């Protein structure tokens, strides 16, 4: 009886491990979609409202679709605390928030986000708009790559979890 329970637990744990790995790929895809939405929101704020960088950070913190990105809240806090007091530039605050709160994003994803923060407030509106358009295109490519990875590797991870569990169950018997 205990052996059957142990085998069942091994099988369940293996399946859950495969699902957890697949969920990590899905989280990256969702985060990249939120990054793309963030870049578009920034572009619209620059074009139609000409907001300051600290105001942009505050608006992003209030945006429900973007607030899933952990670094957005940190940018808002740092911009209110350190940037407005002159203790840190906005670019430094952005980079610090991104490096400490990047979640499931890869180095290539973080590079796009960091460049967005380094562009904000450093050139005229047209320069910022064209740079944001380029970053949006790059984010679209990253989204497609992440989607392909999720579709291919997600199935693989789930299947490997189930097969590994079945193999462990057979070995344990």
Residue pairs with C-beta under 8 A, 6 or more apart in sequence:
3 172
3 173
6 172
7 168
7 169
7 172
7 173
10 165
10 168
10 169
10 172
11 165
11 166
11 168
11 169
12 165
13 165
14 161
14 162
14 164
14 165
14 166
14 168
15 158
15 161
15 162
15 165
16 161
17 161
17 164
18 157
18 158
18 159
18 160
18 161
18 162
18 164
19 157
19 158
19 161
21 157
21 161
22 150
22 153
22 154
22 155
22 157
22 158
24 104
25 146
25 149
25 150
25 153
25 154
25 157
26 150
26 154
27 103
27 104
28 104
28 105
28 106
28 109
28 146
28 149
28 150
29 143
29 146
29 147
29 150
30 68
31 68
31 69
31 103
31 104
31 105
31 109
32 105
32 109
32 139
32 142
32 143
32 146
33 143
34 65
34 66
34 68
34 69
35 69
35 105
35 109
35 112
35 113
35 139
36 136
36 139
36 140
36 143
37 63
37 65
37 66
38 60
38 63
38 66
38 69
38 72
38 116
39 116
39 132
39 135
39 136
39 139
40 136
41 59
41 60
41 63
41 66
42 56
42 60
42 116
42 120
42 132
43 129
43 132
43 133
43 136
45 51
45 55
45 56
45 59
46 56
46 125
46 128
46 129
46 132
47 125
47 129
50 125
51 59
52 121
53 79
53 83
53 90
53 120
53 121
54 79
54 80
54 83
54 84
54 90
56 120
57 72
57 75
57 76
57 79
57 90
58 76
58 79
58 80
60 66
60 67
60 72
60 75
60 76
61 67
61 72
61 73
61 75
61 76
63 72
66 72
67 73
69 101
69 103
70 101
70 102
70 103
71 97
71 98
71 100
71 101
71 102
71 103
71 113
72 97
73 101
74 96
74 97
74 100
74 101
75 93
75 94
75 97
75 98
75 117
78 88
78 93
78 96
78 97
79 90
79 93
82 88
82 93
83 89
83 90
83 93
88 96
90 117
90 120
90 121
91 117
91 118
91 120
91 122
94 114
94 116
94 117
94 118
94 120
95 114
95 117
95 118
98 110
98 113
98 114
98 117
99 110
102 109
102 110
102 113
105 113
108 142
109 142
112 135
112 138
112 139
112 142
115 131
115 135
116 132
116 135
119 127
119 128
119 131
119 132
119 135
120 128
121 128
122 128
123 131
